[in-house]
Amino acid sequence: MTDFGALRTAIIKGKRNDVTAIVQAALEEKEDINRLLDEGMIPAMREIGDKFSRNEAYVPELLIAARAMQTGLALIEPLIAASGRKSIGKIAIGTVKGDLHAIGKNLVAIMLKGAGYDVIDLGVNCDTAKYDNAVKQGADIVACSSLLTTTMPYMKEVVEHFKGTNVKVIIGGAPVTQAFADEIGADGYSEDANGAVKLVDSLYHRAC
Amino acid sequence: MKLELTRREKTESLADLLETQGSPLDLRCGGNGTCGRCRVQLLSGTYRIDGEEISVSPPGISAKACRTVLTSENGCVEVPESSRRSVSGSILADWTGTPPPHIPEPVIGIDIGTTTVAAVKLVNGTIAARASAFNGQSRFGDNVISRIVHAGSSPEALEEERKAVADTINELLAELDASDCVRIAVAGNTVMSLLFHGIDPTPVGTMPFLPPTRCFPIRTAHDCGLLSAPPAIPVLTVPAIAGYVGGDLVAGIARTNPQPGEMLVDIGTNCEIVFRTSETIFCTAAAAGPAFEGGGIPCGSRAVEGAIDHFFPDGTFSVLGGGNARGLCGSAMIDFLAVLRRKEQLNEFGRLQPEAERFAFTDSLSISEEEISQLLKAKAAVAAGIRTLADYCATPVKRILLAGGFARYLDLANAKAIGMLPDLDCRIVGNTSLAGAAELAAKPEMLPELERLSAEPRELPLNTLPEFENNFIDGLMLP
């Protein structure tokens, strides 16, 4: 029997080795992938994310938990397709052209996965062609990250590029602000990783 | 301090207006309204704050001066001491190490830091005078990226930044009396060196972060706008290695001559690291952020008079220059993390035990858990930079040489206890950028050697190494 409570605690405390042990044991016992996600991993990420929103946890704890989450996800990701799990939305995420900072972008990617979304991680230095490729693979939200004031302007090009399509462009990163998002006409902005999940939820019209 | 104001232009910010009246404010975010360091109390007049018109009644409304415009003809504001931009940074005029070369003619070496500019005058191989001041470019932002953005916005803005640093240097030259000086040499990070020469640093702002030039011509003081020095004397510049590893580090390599297994680390807003292996020299830079210099930490301070520089296990502390504590500088923040962790008043994630939102140093100085998390990020960047570079080179680190102003006050045992530095032989080597510049001023024939040195290191972009993120996350925790 999988101890879902122990799995949630291991993720929230960032205990990667414990997460690996619990998930591996569960897979050997042919545990249902959906239960692992819906009763273990997704609620754990939601809990740490909500704590973060309430200022009861801070970025270091979020990063540490997200890394443990990623460790577990990496083990089950190859099996998700075969489990017949229905996608609730597909998001392409990448750090914009000219910028190679990845840690914040990776955190948002894991938080989105942790909320049950399909995420295509395009890495760093992404031009519009890279985002286009992901849209061809079914992404309907494009999330752009930038850590440098010098690379923020490229977000405007991405927004312009997808203008008039069904693709929504959302932006974030340390120097990015709501005012900048409004100015370039982005479909959404979040100042932190948990807010990005809420933003995506609202764009898909899901309850927040 | 209470100030009466008269409006000049209808759109001029209160910060700019105060600057022209000789009351420069702390605009470390570049006047973008994000840091809140330039707050003033509005006592009378009408104002527009972020587009919203207000008239002052009752007096005492707190406003960010960079986002506020005086709309009435006259007004009156109270400028708190904490919002003023300090114009002297004299405590940082530090220089240790081997004695300077022995030449009779006076020469001047200058370290152009993003935050502080330091200068030293050498006569007959001894230090005749030192001076330092905050870099006048600070009003365009407290970090190199803000400076790049501003300089790239127009040729006038580039000239503004060039002139700002030249003005700062001129003040120092006047203080040192440069009238008998025969040569000047400068060292700085790559963006500072480019701006000093009036070269647009825009390419350093985006991938692949290449500087327009690494080496700089020898120019006259007059051509560099150094009007406080004899106009015809030569000004030499220490060459840079890469966009984020500058002449300050080249000067450091020249001064310390790291041996295989030795690592030179300069901790600042940007943490630069140079590591010599048996085959070659590697270098890299990690963005530590301005937390250790007080950026984003309301109780934080630069290492100036009135800053708490050390925090002790019994809750007491020492203050630079004695007097009342006005803030904590980076070394005290590191002491704080180490002391509280040792007493189990902080858990491994940097959360206060028993649960509390803030820790108070004095009645007016306290730090929040969120701000502690900023410190953890800064120390994680340093730790991850050192570890990732050492692992990549597959060479054990024998010794760490700590350069720069921050290291000067550092309690090494505490820095190791919180996991910022590995538990190895660490030596504080002082401001090697300033010392290297002074050495070049005294020995101009070493410029070709510096150019050779600057071409040697292989630059390693940390963000391209997958282990960096892992090491960074490991580094966030308190051992």
Chai-1 contact restraints between the chains, C-beta under 6 A:
chainA,res_idxA,chainB,res_idxB,connection_type,confidence,min_distance_angstrom,max_distance_angstrom,comment,restraint_id
A,Y58,B,E370,contact,1.0,0.0,6.0,A-B,restraint_1
A,Y58,B,S373,contact,1.0,0.0,6.0,A-B,restraint_2
A,V59,B,S373,contact,1.0,0.0,6.0,A-B,restraint_3
A,P60,B,F349,contact,1.0,0.0,6.0,A-B,restraint_4
A,P60,B,S373,contact,1.0,0.0,6.0,A-B,restraint_5
A,P60,B,L376,contact,1.0,0.0,6.0,A-B,restraint_6
A,P60,B,L476,contact,1.0,0.0,6.0,A-B,restraint_7
A,E61,B,F349,contact,1.0,0.0,6.0,A-B,restraint_8
A,L63,B,I473,contact,1.0,0.0,6.0,A-B,restraint_9
A,I64,B,I473,contact,1.0,0.0,6.0,A-B,restraint_10
A,R67,B,I473,contact,1.0,0.0,6.0,A-B,restraint_11
A,G98,B,T206,contact,1.0,0.0,6.0,A-B,restraint_12
A,G98,B,M207,contact,1.0,0.0,6.0,A-B,restraint_13
A,L100,B,M207,contact,1.0,0.0,6.0,A-B,restraint_14
A,L100,B,N463,contact,1.0,0.0,6.0,A-B,restraint_15
A,H101,B,N463,contact,1.0,0.0,6.0,A-B,restraint_16
A,I103,B,E469,contact,1.0,0.0,6.0,A-B,restraint_17
A,N125,B,M207,contact,1.0,0.0,6.0,A-B,restraint_18
A,L148,B,I145,contact,1.0,0.0,6.0,A-B,restraint_19
A,T149,B,I145,contact,1.0,0.0,6.0,A-B,restraint_20
A,T149,B,V149,contact,1.0,0.0,6.0,A-B,restraint_21
A,T150,B,I148,contact,1.0,0.0,6.0,A-B,restraint_22
A,T150,B,V149,contact,1.0,0.0,6.0,A-B,restraint_23
A,T150,B,G205,contact,1.0,0.0,6.0,A-B,restraint_24
A,T150,B,T206,contact,1.0,0.0,6.0,A-B,restraint_25
A,T151,B,T206,contact,1.0,0.0,6.0,A-B,restraint_26
